[in-house]
Amino acid sequence: MRVVHLSCVAPPQIGGIGSVALREVTLLRARGVQAELIVPSIKFGDTTPPRSFMTRVEPYWRVGNAAALPHIGRLVEGADVIHIHYPFYGTAEPLLWRELSVPVVMTFHMDAFASGLKGLAFAFHRRLIQPSLFSQVTQMLVSSFDYARHSSLQPWFTAHPERVTEIPFGVDLDFFSPGPVVRHRFQVPMDAPTLLFVGGLDQAHAFKGIQELLSAFRELNASSHLLIIGDGDLKSSYERQAQAWGIGGRVHFLGRVDDEAVRDAYRSSDVFVLPSTNVAEAFSLVALEAEACGTPVVASDLPGVRTVVRHGKTGLLVPPKNHAALVTALEQLVSNHDLRQTFGQEARRFVEQNFSWDKHVDQLMEVYQRVCALRF
């Protein structure tokens, strides 16, 4: 079986969409599937070793993560299944408006939101273009039914429930696991209350809520520290804000680091924080990774996110953009060692039981076999 995945980004670029696409293709190939990944080229060069199963294509045009790939029909020619990671503006449209003779599987990752003209363009697309795209999809995959019911997918989900399958994303349970605390690696005192954020610091990820996090952190105990892993065009503005608020010495902007450093940061933190501001946050792989390492999570109570973080069991959920609630939740966990331990132990058990990549790929293979059978 030849399965061609299409994604708007792929590592080393930032974003859960690309991480999931690459992980799926890699694991499918380990199962003997002829899986391939097609993505736009990186603007300023890719320094990672080339992968034989990944093709980077120079687009006709690109705006942010939107890109029009040339000769898209030829790129997927001969595939048994086309798997689109959505949104992929600029490429999904010309592909799905063709007369395709092969089944199309689409992973609906998230709704895209933005302010100003960009936000209006997203809204126009959702209302007038997206329905016609979805009509061409054989099977829709979602990371949670909760998110599907609270997203722009809801009308299509209601009309075609048999064509929507819930397959939660997974986490590498062997790599992301409880382990030694190594705060010296991050120049944080061993006895300092330590918070952690992991995510993009660019305009495309402005919904991650860094401003809300910095504002809440400034009200915590003066001995506390905050680690921020990630990079992007907004990083310098966040650094200036931390300095202006007098917390610059306790907020550590670590930039992009390797996977081992991310794992060490999870293990070395008392609380992982996901203060996302809207439903552009649809799941959160990083919250899963933190929980797999036994770290409790404080997260925004958003559709999809509450599939990953269980309130009062693996962490605490707070209303998005609710400053007082975020401060209270952080203070509650930072000050209560026993509660952190209880949440952390339950978080590890919860992830082990529900979010393995092996289970994810088993379900993905079943979908591929089912849609291929529909052709005959």
C-alpha positions as CSV (number, residue, x, y, z in Angstrom):
1,M,0.0,0.0,0.0
2,R,1.3,3.4,-1.0
3,V,0.1,6.3,1.2
4,V,1.1,9.9,0.4
5,H,0.8,12.4,3.3
6,L,0.6,16.1,2.6
7,S,1.5,18.6,5.3
8,C,2.1,22.4,5.4
9,V,5.1,21.9,7.7
10,A,7.5,19.2,9.0
11,P,10.3,19.2,11.5
12,P,12.6,21.0,12.1
13,Q,9.7,23.6,11.5
14,I,7.6,24.3,14.6
15,G,4.1,22.9,14.9
16,G,2.1,19.9,16.0
17,I,0.8,19.3,12.5
18,G,4.2,18.6,11.0
19,S,5.3,16.5,14.1
20,V,2.3,14.3,13.8
21,A,2.6,13.9,10.0
22,L,6.3,12.9,10.3
23,R,5.7,10.5,13.2
24,E,2.8,8.8,11.3
25,V,4.8,8.3,8.2
26,T,7.8,7.0,10.1
27,L,5.8,4.5,12.0
28,L,3.8,3.4,9.0
29,R,7.0,2.6,7.2
30,A,8.1,0.5,10.1
31,R,4.9,-1.5,9.5
32,G,5.8,-2.1,5.9
33,V,3.6,0.6,4.4
34,Q,5.1,2.6,1.5
35,A,4.4,5.9,3.2
36,E,5.7,9.2,2.0
37,L,5.5,12.8,3.2
38,I,5.3,15.8,0.8
39,V,5.8,19.3,2.3
40,P,6.8,22.8,1.1
41,S,10.5,23.6,1.1
42,I,11.9,25.6,4.0
43,K,12.5,29.3,3.2
44,F,16.0,29.6,4.7
45,G,17.4,26.1,4.2
46,D,17.0,22.8,6.0
47,T,20.1,21.7,8.0
48,T,18.6,18.4,9.1
49,P,19.7,15.2,7.4
50,P,17.6,14.4,4.3
51,R,15.0,11.6,4.7
52,S,14.4,9.3,1.7
53,F,10.6,9.3,2.3
54,M,10.2,13.1,2.6
55,T,10.0,15.3,-0.5
56,R,10.3,19.1,0.0
57,V,8.8,21.0,-2.9
58,E,9.4,24.7,-3.8
59,P,5.9,26.2,-3.8
60,Y,4.5,28.6,-6.4
61,W,3.7,30.9,-3.5
62,R,3.5,30.9,0.2
63,V,2.0,33.1,2.9
64,G,2.8,31.9,6.4
65,N,2.2,28.1,6.4
66,A,-0.1,28.4,3.4
67,A,1.6,27.3,0.2
68,A,0.6,26.2,-3.3
69,L,2.7,23.2,-4.4
70,P,3.2,22.9,-8.2
71,H,2.1,19.7,-10.1
72,I,0.2,18.5,-7.0
73,G,-1.7,15.8,-9.1
74,R,1.6,14.4,-10.4
75,L,3.1,14.3,-6.9
76,V,0.3,12.0,-5.6
77,E,0.0,9.9,-8.7
78,G,-0.1,6.2,-8.1
79,A,-1.0,6.5,-4.4
80,D,-3.5,4.1,-2.9
81,V,-4.5,6.6,-0.3
82,I,-3.9,10.4,-0.1
83,H,-3.7,11.6,3.5
84,I,-4.0,15.4,3.9
85,H,-3.1,17.1,7.2
86,Y,-5.5,20.0,7.4
87,P,-5.3,23.0,7.3
88,F,-3.1,23.1,4.3
89,Y,-4.3,26.2,2.5
90,G,-3.2,26.6,-1.1
91,T,-2.6,22.9,-1.7
92,A,-5.8,21.2,-0.3
93,E,-8.0,23.2,-2.7
94,P,-6.5,22.4,-6.1
95,L,-6.0,18.8,-5.1
96,L,-9.5,18.2,-3.7
97,W,-11.2,20.0,-6.5
98,R,-9.8,17.5,-9.0
99,E,-11.5,14.3,-10.0
100,L,-9.6,11.9,-7.7
101,S,-9.9,8.2,-8.2
102,V,-8.3,7.3,-4.9
103,P,-9.7,7.6,-1.3
104,V,-8.8,10.7,0.6
105,V,-8.2,10.6,4.3
106,M,-8.0,14.0,6.1
107,T,-6.7,14.7,9.6
108,F,-8.6,17.8,10.8
109,H,-6.0,19.3,13.2
110,M,-7.4,22.6,14.1
111,D,-9.3,25.7,13.0
112,A,-7.0,28.6,12.1
113,F,-7.6,31.9,13.7
114,A,-5.9,35.3,13.4
115,S,-6.7,39.0,13.8
116,G,-7.3,41.6,11.1
117,L,-7.4,40.8,7.4
118,K,-5.8,37.4,7.9
119,G,-8.6,36.4,10.4
120,L,-11.2,37.5,7.9
121,A,-9.6,35.4,5.2
122,F,-9.7,32.4,7.5
123,A,-13.4,33.0,8.3
124,F,-14.2,33.4,4.5
125,H,-12.4,30.1,3.8
126,R,-14.2,28.2,6.6
127,R,-17.7,29.5,5.4
128,L,-17.4,29.4,1.6
129,I,-14.6,27.0,0.6
130,Q,-14.1,24.5,3.4
131,P,-17.5,22.7,2.9
132,S,-16.7,21.9,-0.7
133,L,-13.3,20.5,0.3
134,F,-14.7,18.3,3.0
135,S,-17.3,16.8,0.6
136,Q,-14.4,15.2,-1.3
137,V,-13.0,13.5,1.8
138,T,-13.6,9.7,2.2
139,Q,-12.7,9.6,5.9
140,M,-12.1,12.4,8.4
141,L,-9.8,11.9,11.4
142,V,-9.9,14.0,14.5
143,S,-7.8,13.8,17.7
144,S,-11.0,14.1,19.8
145,F,-14.7,14.2,19.2
146,D,-14.8,17.0,21.8
147,Y,-12.8,19.3,19.5
148,A,-14.8,18.2,16.4
149,R,-18.0,19.2,18.1
150,H,-16.7,22.7,18.9
151,S,-15.0,23.5,15.7
152,S,-16.0,24.4,12.1
153,L,-16.1,20.7,11.4
154,Q,-19.3,20.4,13.6
155,P,-21.9,20.8,10.8
156,W,-20.1,18.2,8.6
157,F,-19.6,15.9,11.6
158,T,-23.3,16.1,12.4
159,A,-24.3,15.3,8.8
160,H,-21.8,12.5,8.3
161,P,-20.9,11.0,11.7
162,E,-20.0,7.7,10.0
163,R,-17.2,9.4,8.1
164,V,-15.5,10.8,11.2
165,T,-13.1,8.7,13.2
166,E,-11.5,9.7,16.5
167,I,-7.8,8.7,16.7
168,P,-6.0,10.5,19.5
169,F,-2.3,11.4,18.9
170,G,0.3,9.5,20.8
171,V,3.5,10.0,22.8
172,D,6.8,8.1,22.9
173,L,6.3,6.5,26.3
174,D,9.8,5.1,26.4
175,F,11.5,8.4,25.8
176,F,9.1,10.7,27.7
177,S,9.1,9.1,31.1
178,P,9.8,10.2,34.7
179,G,13.5,10.6,35.5
180,P,16.1,12.6,37.3
181,V,15.7,16.3,38.0
182,V,18.6,18.3,36.4
183,R,17.7,21.9,37.0
184,H,21.4,22.9,36.9
185,R,21.2,22.3,33.2
186,F,18.9,25.3,33.0
187,Q,20.6,27.4,35.7
188,V,17.7,27.1,38.1
189,P,18.2,26.4,41.8
190,M,17.2,22.9,42.8
191,D,14.8,24.2,45.5
192,A,13.1,26.9,43.3
193,P,9.5,26.4,42.2
194,T,9.8,25.9,38.5
195,L,7.2,26.3,35.7
196,L,7.6,25.2,32.1
197,F,6.2,26.2,28.7
198,V,7.0,24.6,25.4
199,G,5.7,25.9,22.1
200,G,6.1,28.3,19.2
201,L,6.9,31.9,19.9
202,D,5.9,33.1,16.4
203,Q,2.9,35.0,15.1
204,A,1.2,31.8,14.0
205,H,1.3,30.6,17.6
206,A,0.2,33.8,19.2
207,F,-2.7,31.9,20.6
208,K,-0.4,30.0,23.0
209,G,-0.9,32.7,25.6
210,I,2.7,33.7,26.5
211,Q,1.5,37.2,27.6
212,E,-1.1,35.6,29.9
213,L,1.6,33.3,31.3
214,L,4.1,36.1,32.0
215,S,1.4,38.2,33.6
216,A,0.4,35.4,35.9
217,F,4.0,34.5,36.7
218,R,4.9,37.9,38.0
219,E,2.4,37.4,40.8
220,L,3.9,34.1,42.0
221,N,6.5,33.7,44.7
222,A,9.6,35.7,43.9
223,S,11.7,32.5,44.2
224,S,9.9,30.8,41.3
225,H,11.4,30.4,37.9
226,L,9.9,29.9,34.4
227,L,11.4,28.0,31.6
228,I,10.2,28.8,28.1
229,I,11.3,26.5,25.3
230,G,10.6,27.6,21.7
231,D,11.5,30.3,19.2
232,G,9.9,32.6,16.7
233,D,9.4,36.2,15.6
234,L,7.7,37.2,18.9
235,K,10.4,35.9,21.2
236,S,12.2,39.3,21.5
237,S,8.9,41.1,22.4
238,Y,8.2,38.5,25.1
239,E,11.7,39.0,26.5
240,R,11.3,42.7,26.6
241,Q,8.0,42.3,28.4
242,A,9.6,40.1,31.0
243,Q,12.3,42.7,31.6
244,A,9.8,45.5,31.8
245,W,7.8,43.6,34.4
246,G,11.0,43.0,36.5
247,I,10.9,39.2,36.1
248,G,13.6,38.9,33.3
249,G,16.1,37.3,35.7
250,R,13.7,34.5,36.5
251,V,12.3,33.8,33.1
252,H,14.6,31.7,31.0
253,F,14.1,31.9,27.2
254,L,15.9,28.7,26.1
255,G,15.1,28.9,22.4
256,R,15.0,25.7,20.4
257,V,16.6,22.8,22.1
258,D,17.0,19.1,21.3
259,D,14.6,16.4,22.4
260,E,16.7,15.4,25.4
261,A,16.7,18.9,26.7
262,V,13.0,19.1,26.4
263,R,12.6,15.9,28.3
264,D,14.9,17.1,31.0
265,A,12.9,20.3,31.3
266,Y,9.7,18.3,31.7
267,R,11.3,16.2,34.4
268,S,12.8,19.2,36.2
269,S,9.7,21.3,36.3
270,D,7.0,21.3,39.0
271,V,4.2,22.4,36.6
272,F,3.8,22.5,32.9
273,V,1.6,25.4,31.7
274,L,-0.5,25.6,28.6
275,P,-2.3,29.0,28.8
276,S,-3.7,28.9,25.3
277,T,-6.3,31.6,24.5
278,N,-8.7,30.0,21.9
279,V,-9.7,26.9,20.1
280,A,-6.7,27.1,17.7
281,E,-5.3,24.9,20.5
282,A,-6.9,21.6,19.6
283,F,-5.1,18.9,21.5
284,S,-1.5,19.6,22.8
285,L,1.2,17.0,22.2
286,V,3.5,18.9,24.6
287,A,1.0,18.5,27.4
288,L,0.9,14.8,26.7
289,E,4.7,14.7,26.8
290,A,4.8,16.5,30.2
291,E,2.2,14.1,31.6
292,A,4.2,11.1,30.3
293,C,7.2,12.5,32.3
294,G,5.0,12.7,35.5
295,T,4.6,16.4,35.4
296,P,1.2,17.9,36.3
297,V,-0.4,20.4,33.9
298,V,-2.2,23.7,34.3
299,A,-4.1,24.3,31.0
300,S,-6.8,26.3,29.5
301,D,-10.2,24.6,29.5
302,L,-10.6,24.2,25.8
303,P,-12.2,21.6,23.6
304,G,-9.7,18.9,22.8
305,V,-7.3,20.1,25.5
306,R,-9.5,18.7,28.2
307,T,-9.2,15.3,26.4
308,V,-5.5,15.4,27.3
309,V,-5.6,17.1,30.7
310,R,-8.1,15.7,33.2
311,H,-9.2,18.4,35.8
312,G,-8.5,17.4,39.3
313,K,-6.7,14.2,38.2
314,T,-3.7,15.0,36.0
315,G,-3.7,18.8,36.5
316,L,-6.0,21.8,36.6
317,L,-8.1,23.4,33.9
318,V,-8.8,27.1,34.0
319,P,-11.0,29.4,31.7
320,P,-9.0,30.8,28.8
321,K,-7.7,34.4,29.4
322,N,-8.9,34.3,33.1
323,H,-5.9,35.9,34.8
324,A,-7.1,35.3,38.4
325,A,-8.0,31.6,37.8
326,L,-4.6,31.0,36.2
327,V,-2.7,32.6,39.1
328,T,-4.8,30.6,41.6
329,A,-4.2,27.3,39.8
330,L,-0.4,27.9,39.6
331,E,-0.2,28.9,43.2
332,Q,-2.2,25.8,44.3
333,L,0.2,23.4,42.5
334,V,3.4,25.2,43.2
335,S,2.7,25.3,47.0
336,N,1.4,21.7,47.3
337,H,4.1,19.0,46.8
338,D,1.7,16.1,47.7
339,L,-0.9,17.3,45.2
340,R,1.8,17.6,42.5
341,Q,2.9,14.1,43.2
342,T,-0.6,12.7,43.0
343,F,-1.4,14.5,39.8
344,G,2.0,13.5,38.3
345,Q,1.6,9.8,39.0
346,E,-2.0,9.8,37.7
347,A,-0.8,11.7,34.6
348,R,1.7,9.0,33.7
349,R,-0.9,6.2,34.2
350,F,-3.4,8.1,32.1
351,V,-1.1,8.6,29.2
352,E,0.1,5.0,29.3
353,Q,-3.5,3.8,29.1
354,N,-4.7,6.1,26.3
355,F,-2.0,7.7,24.2
356,S,0.5,5.2,22.7
357,W,1.7,5.7,19.2
358,D,1.3,1.9,18.5
359,K,-2.4,2.1,19.2
360,H,-2.6,5.2,17.1
361,V,-1.0,3.5,14.1
362,D,-3.2,0.4,14.6
363,Q,-6.3,2.6,14.2
364,L,-4.7,4.4,11.2
365,M,-4.0,1.2,9.4
366,E,-7.6,0.1,10.0
367,V,-8.9,3.3,8.4
368,Y,-6.6,2.9,5.3
369,Q,-7.8,-0.7,4.8
370,R,-11.4,0.3,5.2
371,V,-11.3,3.2,2.7
372,C,-9.4,1.1,0.2
373,A,-12.0,-1.6,0.4
374,L,-14.7,1.0,-0.5
375,R,-13.1,1.5,-3.9
376,F,-14.1,-2.0,-5.0
